[in-house]
Amino acid sequence: MSNERRRSSAATEFLEVVVRPKKYYKVKHPQEQSDRGKIIVSSGERWRILKNVAVISVAMMTQYVAYQGTLNLQSSLNAKDGLGTIALSCIYLSMSVSCLILPTIMIRMLTCKWTLVIGMAAFIPYVALQLYSRFYTLVPAGILLGVAAAPMWAAHATYLTQISQIYAIITSSEMDAVITLFFGIFFFAWQNADTIGNLMSSLARQLPGTGEVRNAGQ
């Protein structure tokens, strides 16, 4: 069997097994195509994949604008008794433990989509409780965030890789190039979150009457 036929057969099998049961695409068998070696799909499906990449990138950027901006101010906002630093330690310690246990279990049980939803929702209590920062509020919220963040990032990487593979197949593109492109788009948006968050924090501290903010939630 030629390399072209093997690639075409593998592409069709991938789409029929992974994608077709979810009714994402209508695929013709290679022998039924007039243009051999290519997978025929509507152009709307390609735009749907690109839209999903944009949505997940903007969603994570928006989430991390709030989270990262809050994170960078913990040593000043919650300086009393080292609350901010202790809460941060709880976040990253719980995230380290979660990395070893939860990602595979959650993605297998809940799928990438719901793992992402749950993981992103777990950031809300930590950010919101900056308005009422106590050891008994921020520390549990930080642990919850850390536990959920590990499977969230694993689900994000898995989802982007999967749709990159599908997009590469239906557009007859190099798979590695598409994966690199999609991850590049995501991390462009995600890295800007830190810049935007720090800029907003800096502007907020310069507003008239704010002065030096310490222990804001006390």
N, C-alpha and C positions, 0 to 999 in steps of 0.2 A: 504494500500500500504506500503511495507517495506521501511525502510530508504534508502537502497541501490537503490531501484527502483526509489524513489523520487529524490535522488541525480543524478542518471543517466538521468532521464527525465528533470530535471532542467538544467543539463549541455548541453543536446542536444538542448533544447529550447533556451538557451543563445547563443550557436554557430549558430543556424539557424537564429535567429532574429538579432543578433549583428554582427556576423562575415560573415555569408554566403552571404548576399547581396553584400558585398564588395569583394567577390570571393577570400577570403584568404585561406579557407579550404574546403576540400571535406569531409563531415561527413556522416557516415552511421547511420541509426536509430538503437538504442540499440537492438531492436528485431531482426535486421538483422545481428548482430555481433556474431561471434563465441565465443568471449570472452566477456561475458555480464558485463555491468557496466563500460566499458572503451570506450573512444572515439578514433576512429582510424583515424590517420592523417599520412602524410608522415613525415619522420624524418627531411626533409629539412625545413618544416615549423617551427619546434622547433628551428633550428639554425637561421632562419630568425628573430625570436623574440629575441634571444640572441644577434644577430648582431645589432638589433635596440637599445637594451640596451647599448651595447658598443659604438655605434655611438653617441647617445645622451649624454652619459657620457663624451666621449672625446671632443665632440663639446663644451659642457658647460665648461669643464676644460680649453680648449684653449681660449675660450672667456674670462673667468675670470682671466687667467694669465695676459692678457693685461689690463683688467679693474681693477682688484684688485691691481696690481702693480702700476698703475696710481693713484688709489684712496689713497693708503697709503702714497703717496708723495705730496699730494695736499697742505698741509700747508707749504711746502718748495718750491715746484715748482711754485706755484702761491700765494706767500705770500703777494704781494703788494695789499694793500687795503682790505685784507682778501678775495680775489677772490676765492681761492681754498675752503675755509671753507664755504663761501656763496653758491657756486655751489653745494657742498655736501649737505647743508641744503635743497636746492631746490630739489635735487634728492630724499631725503628721505621723505620730506613733500609731494611731488607729488605722490610718491609711496604709502604713507599711504592713501591718498584720493582715488587713483586708486584702491586700494584693495577693497574698499567698493562698487565700481561701475562697473568697466570694465571686470573683469575676466569672469563672467557668460555670459555677453553680447557677448564678443569677441569669446569665445569658442563655443557658440551656433551658431553664425553667420558664423564663419570662420573655425571651427573645431580646434582640438588641434594642428595639424601639422602647419597650417598657422599662428596660434597665436604664436607658437614657433618661426617660421621664422621671423615674423614681430618684435617680442620682441627682438630677438637676433640682428637683423639688427639695432634696435634703439640704441644699445650700440656704434655703429661705430662712429657717429658724435662726441660724447663726448670724446672718446679716440683720434680721429684724430685731434680735435680742440685744443689739448694740444700744438700743434705746433703754434697755433695762438690764445692764450688765452686772451680774453677780456670779459668784463661783457656781452656784447651783443652777444657773441658767446657761452661761456661756460654755462651761466645761462639757456638760452633756450634749449641747448643740454642736460643739466642736467634734466630739467623738462620733456623733451621728453623721456629720459632714464627712469626716475622714473615712468612715466605714463605707459610705455610699459613693465616695469619689473614685475609689479604685475600680469597681465594676463599671461606673459611668465612663471612665476613660477607656477601659477595655472594650466596652460596647461601641463607643465612638470609633475606635480604630478598626474594629471588626466590620462595622457597617460601612465605613468609607472604603475599606478594601473590597468588600463584596460588590458594592455598586460600581467601583472602579473596574472590577473584572467584567461585570455585565456590560458596562459602557464600552470597554475595549473590544469585547466580542461583537456587539451589534454595530460598531463603527469600523471594524477591522483595523483597530489601532494597536500599537504596542502596549501590552498590559502594564509593563513597568513604567512607561511614560505617563499613562493615564493615572496610575496610583500616585506617582510623584506630583502630577498636576493637582489632583484633588486634595492631597494632603497639604500642598503648598498654599492653595486657596484657603483651606481651613486655618492653617497656622499664621497666615497673613492677618486674618481677622482676629484670631486669638491673641497674637502678640500686640495688636493695637489696643486691646482691652486694658493692658497695663498702662499704656501711655494715656489713654482717655481717663482711666480711673485716677491716676496720679494728678493729671491736670485738673480734674474736677475737685479733688481733695485740696489741691493748692489754692484754687480759686475760692473755695468755701472758707478756708482759713484766712483769706485776705479780705473777706467781707467786713464792712464797718461794724464794730461792736462785738466781733467774735473773739479777738484776742487769742491767747493761748488756751487751747482746749485740752483739759485733762479730766479723766474720770467722767466722761460725758454722760454715762448712764447711771451715775451714782445719785 
